[in-house]
Amino acid sequence: MIRLKVLSIAAAVSLFLGLSACRSPYVETSIINHTGGTARLVEVDYPGGSFGTQQIAEGATYHYHFKILDTAAPVKITYTGKDGKIHTATGPVLDEGQQGNLAITIDPEGRVAWLPQLNPSK
């Protein structure tokens, strides 16, 4: 009986460790607004999906994480600037299974800087 309990506990620990080691790959994204005003209707399109927010105040950072669900395609951001105009920029190509960090910084002239720190898909 004691041997069976020990085996059950060992199996449970093994299962827990196995499940906790299996993590889905995701991209932690930060959108940093340095436009001099509020960026509105911000949308980011990535392979297999999109996300967005109503607004990001000047100097603020919006955080979001996502899983790349499709094969290689560029990421794109669209937002309405303080001038009321819609701005669009295309960034790096992302591929299914990649994971890591992606910083997107918008400057006062509407230019977008992309800083990907991504591990290749496995």
Buried (B, 14 or more C-beta within 10 A) or exposed (E): EEEEEEEEEEEEEEEEEEEEEEEEBEBBBBBBBEBBEBBBEBEBBBBBEEBBBEBBEEEEEBEBEBBBEEEEBBBBBBBBBBEEEEBEBEBEEBBBBBBEBBBBBBEEEBEBEBEBEBEEBE
